[in-house]
Amino acid sequence: MLEIKKSENNDIDNLFICLTIKQKDEWRGFLKQKHRILTE
């Protein structure tokens, strides 16, 4: 029972890590776009 719970937690942690990495990439792209607009 504990092993199942542990692996579920790991999946959730991995999902959150993937989400935050994706968000960072989106933010980076968003900031680059804003910077491009400001510098033009």
NURO-672661 format. One record per residue: residue number from 1; residue in one letter; chain; x, y, z of N, C-alpha, C, O in turn. Coordinates in pm, whole numbers. Atoms other than C-alpha are relative to their C-alpha. Example, Ala and Ser with C-alpha at 12.3 -4.5 7.8 and 13.67 -1.06 7.14 Angstrom:
<sites>
{1, 'A', 'A', {89, -119, 0}, {1230, -450, 780}, {90, 120, 0}, {194, 118, 66}},
{2, 'S', 'A', {-82, -119, -6}, {1367, -106, 714}, {-77, 109, 73}, {-26, 220, 90}},
</sites>
This chain:
<sites>
{1, 'M', 'A', {83, -120, 0}, {0, 0, 0}, {87, 126, 0}, {61, 219, -76}},
{2, 'L', 'A', {-88, -117, -7}, {277, 245, 93}, {76, 20, -132}, {95, 133, -177}},
{3, 'E', 'A', {-75, -10, 126}, {470, 164, -227}, {-84, 67, -108}, {-34, 151, -183}},
{4, 'I', 'A', {89, -59, 100}, {169, 253, -444}, {-13, 151, 26}, {-3, 232, -66}},
{5, 'K', 'A', {15, -142, -35}, {120, 581, -257}, {128, 77, -35}, {122, 189, -87}},
{6, 'K', 'A', {-129, -64, 26}, {491, 660, -290}, {18, 27, -150}, {59, 136, -190}},
{7, 'S', 'A', {-17, -17, 144}, {494, 605, -667}, {-99, 104, -54}, {-67, 179, -146}},
{8, 'E', 'A', {98, -101, 42}, {177, 815, -706}, {54, 139, 32}, {43, 230, -50}},
{9, 'N', 'A', {-58, -129, -38}, {347, 1097, -518}, {110, 40, -97}, {119, 157, -137}},
{10, 'N', 'A', {-108, -28, 95}, {650, 1070, -747}, {-56, 47, -134}, {-3, 141, -194}},
{11, 'D', 'A', {62, -40, 126}, {425, 1093, -1054}, {-50, 143, 9}, {-33, 222, -84}},
{12, 'I', 'A', {52, -135, -20}, {261, 1405, -912}, {115, 100, 5}, {108, 206, -56}},
{13, 'D', 'A', {-118, -88, -7}, {601, 1559, -828}, {58, 21, -139}, {90, 134, -176}},
{14, 'N', 'A', {-55, -10, 136}, {728, 1483, -1180}, {-89, 88, -86}, {-39, 166, -167}},
{15, 'L', 'A', {94, -81, 77}, {414, 1639, -1327}, {20, 147, 33}, {24, 231, -57}},
{16, 'F', 'A', {-20, -139, -40}, {467, 1957, -1125}, {132, 54, -53}, {140, 169, -97}},
{17, 'I', 'A', {-130, -42, 52}, {834, 1970, -1226}, {-12, 29, -150}, {39, 131, -197}},
{18, 'C', 'A', {20, -21, 144}, {735, 1933, -1594}, {-78, 128, -25}, {-45, 204, -116}},
{19, 'L', 'A', {82, -120, 17}, {471, 2204, -1556}, {82, 126, 25}, {73, 222, -52}},
{20, 'T', 'A', {-76, -120, -31}, {709, 2451, -1393}, {105, 26, -107}, {131, 142, -140}},
{21, 'I', 'A', {-98, -17, 108}, {974, 2389, -1661}, {-70, 60, -122}, {-17, 152, -185}},
{22, 'K', 'A', {75, -49, 116}, {711, 2446, -1932}, {-37, 147, 22}, {-26, 229, -69}},
{23, 'Q', 'A', {37, -138, -30}, {595, 2764, -1758}, {120, 93, -13}, {108, 204, -64}},
{24, 'K', 'A', {-122, -81, 11}, {953, 2893, -1736}, {30, 30, -146}, {62, 143, -182}},
{25, 'D', 'A', {-25, -20, 143}, {997, 2840, -2111}, {-100, 98, -59}, {-63, 184, -139}},
{26, 'E', 'A', {102, -91, 50}, {667, 3018, -2180}, {28, 142, 46}, {15, 237, -31}},
{27, 'W', 'A', {-33, -134, -52}, {767, 3309, -1955}, {118, 59, -75}, {117, 177, -109}},
{28, 'R', 'A', {-118, -47, 71}, {1105, 3333, -2127}, {-40, 51, -138}, {5, 158, -180}},
{29, 'G', 'A', {47, -42, 132}, {934, 3350, -2467}, {-82, 127, 8}, {-70, 215, -77}},
{30, 'F', 'A', {85, -117, -19}, {683, 3604, -2337}, {85, 124, 25}, {59, 230, -32}},
{31, 'L', 'A', {-87, -113, -31}, {956, 3829, -2195}, {81, 42, -122}, {103, 161, -145}},
{32, 'K', 'A', {-75, -32, 123}, {1157, 3805, -2519}, {-89, 78, -96}, {-45, 176, -156}},
{33, 'Q', 'A', {95, -71, 87}, {847, 3913, -2716}, {-18, 143, 48}, {-12, 237, -31}},
{34, 'K', 'A', {19, -133, -57}, {789, 4206, -2480}, {123, 86, -26}, {112, 203, -64}},
{35, 'H', 'A', {-125, -72, 21}, {1154, 4306, -2507}, {13, 44, -147}, {56, 156, -175}},
{36, 'R', 'A', {-8, -29, 143}, {1139, 4290, -2888}, {-92, 117, -33}, {-54, 207, -109}},
{37, 'I', 'A', {97, -108, 25}, {829, 4514, -2890}, {55, 133, 54}, {44, 236, -12}},
{38, 'L', 'A', {-53, -123, -61}, {996, 4766, -2655}, {120, 55, -75}, {136, 177, -84}},
{39, 'T', 'A', {-123, -47, 65}, {1323, 4780, -2850}, {-24, 44, -144}, {58, 117, -200}},
{40, 'E', 'A', {28, -39, 139}, {1161, 4822, -3195}, {-46, 145, -8}, {-73, 195, -117}},
</sites>
